[in-house]
Every structure is written in structure tokens, then in C-alpha cells.
């Protein structure tokens, strides 16, 4: 069951994804009817959802591999593989 905060978070993610794609459209100078898949393929990039999952999994792996009662340093930027 989804909570109201899940819905709010999804709306924010959708808005961010739309702004991200609008930025890439403008960067490429293509019309807004151009498929997002084409733009991403041309730039050799992924949707933001891909990066969010990548970061979530990296965080989970850091937690899973940490010793009990230790702290996990999540302040260092991780490398995003495109």
C-alpha cells in the first residue's frame, strides 16, 4: 500500500525527470517531439531512474558490507558509470 508521501515523492521525481529531459532537448537543439530514447541514446546517457537505482544499490551494498556497529561514509561521491 502506498502512502501519501510515496505519491508526493513520485510527483517530485516525475517533475525532475521532465526538467532533465527538457534540458537535454535544449542542449541538443532538437524539437520537443523528439523521442527521449533517441536523445538519451545519442548522448550515451540513461534516465535519472537508472542513476537513482545505481546510487541506492551502492548505498545498500555499503551498508551490507559494513561491520556491525560501524559507520558508513556516504559523503564521498561515487562514480557513475554511463
KAURZI-V933700 format. One record per residue. RES is the residue in one small letter. OMEGA is omega in degrees with one decimal (* if undefined). Layout:
RES,OMEGA / RES,OMEGA
//
This chain:
x,-178.4 / x,177.7 / x,177.3 / x,179.3 / x,175.6 / x,180.0 / x,179.2 / x,179.3 / x,178.5 / x,177.8 / x,178.8 / x,178.6 / x,179.0 / x,179.2 / x,179.3 / x,178.5 / x,178.7 / x,178.8 / x,178.1 / x,-179.2 / x,176.9 / x,177.3 / x,-179.5 / x,176.5 / x,-179.6 / x,178.7 / x,-179.3 / x,-178.7 / x,179.9 / x,177.8 / x,-176.1 / x,178.9 / x,178.9 / x,-179.2 / x,178.1 / x,178.9 / x,179.5 / x,-180.0 / x,-179.0 / x,179.2 / x,-179.4 / x,-179.0 / x,-177.2 / x,-178.3 / x,178.3 / x,173.5 / x,179.1 / x,179.6 / x,178.4 / x,-179.6 / x,178.5 / x,178.1 / x,179.4 / x,179.9 / x,177.9 / x,180.0 / x,177.8 / x,178.5 / x,179.8 / x,179.1 / x,177.2 / x,177.7 / x,-176.9 / x,-177.6 / x,-179.0 / x,176.4 / x,179.0 / x,178.0 / x,176.7 / x,177.3 / x,178.8 / x,-179.7 / x,179.4 / x,-176.8 / x,-179.3 / x,179.2 / x,178.9 / x,179.6 / x,177.7 / x,179.1 / x,-179.4 / x,*
//
